[in-house]
Amino acid sequence: MGKLINIGFGNMVSTDKIVSIISPDSAPAKRYIQQAKESHMLIDATQGRKTKSIIFTMNDKLILSALQPETLAGRFEQEE
């Protein structure tokens, strides 16, 4: 298992499972969220706050975070 990064509010994700981190503002990103929700592949780690990034994992799960993609990318790079 890879190192863990904090994706906000004490929630952690293994760095070796992350495929990409994107902003949720585009229409395709919103469709990905809806499809993941319908197929029970969505993990909401926003603690009720606004979604600012979507984390795609190797096992096709989507994780929503209230942190900016740039913040998460910085934490990801620090771990390496």
N, C-alpha and C positions, 0 to 999 in steps of 0.2 A: 504494500500500500504506500502511496506517495505521501508527501507532506500535506498537512491540512491548512487551508487558508480560511480566514474569517470572512464570511460574506455578509456580515451584519447581524447585530443583536445576539452574538454568541453562537450563531449557526456556522458550521464548518463544512467544507467540501474538499475531497481529496484532489490534489493537483493533477494526479495522473489520470483522472476520470474526465477532466474538462477538455472539451473539443473547441468550443468558442464562447465568446462573451459578446453580446450585441445589445444595442439600444432597442427598447420596445416600441419606438415611435412609428415605425413603418407599418403599412397595411399587412405585408407578409408576416411580420413579427407578431402582429395581433392574431393573425390566422393560426400561426404556430401555437400560440398560447391557448386559443380556443380548442384546437384539435387535441392538444395534450390534456386539457381539462376533461374533454369528452372521453378520452381513452385512459383516464386515470394515470397519466404519466407526468403530471404537474406537481411540483413541490413549491409551495408558496412560503418563502422565508422573509417576507416583507414586514411581518408583525403588524399588518393593517395599514402600512404606509404606502405611498405611491411607488409603483414598480419603476425602477430606473435602469435595470439591466436584466437580461435573460441569459442564463448560463445553460449551454447545451452540453450534455454529458455523453460518454461513449455508449451507455446503455439506453439511449434515446429518451432520457428523462429531461424535462425542462425545469430549471430552478429559477424562481423569480427572486430578485434582490432589490432592496431599497437603496443600494449604493450605485454610484455611477460606474459605467464600464471602465473608465480610466482609473478609478480608485481600485477596482478589483484587479485590473491588469498590473498596476503598480505593486499590489500585494503578491500577485502571482510571480512577478519578476524577482521580488525580494526573496522569495522562498527558494528560487533556483540559484 
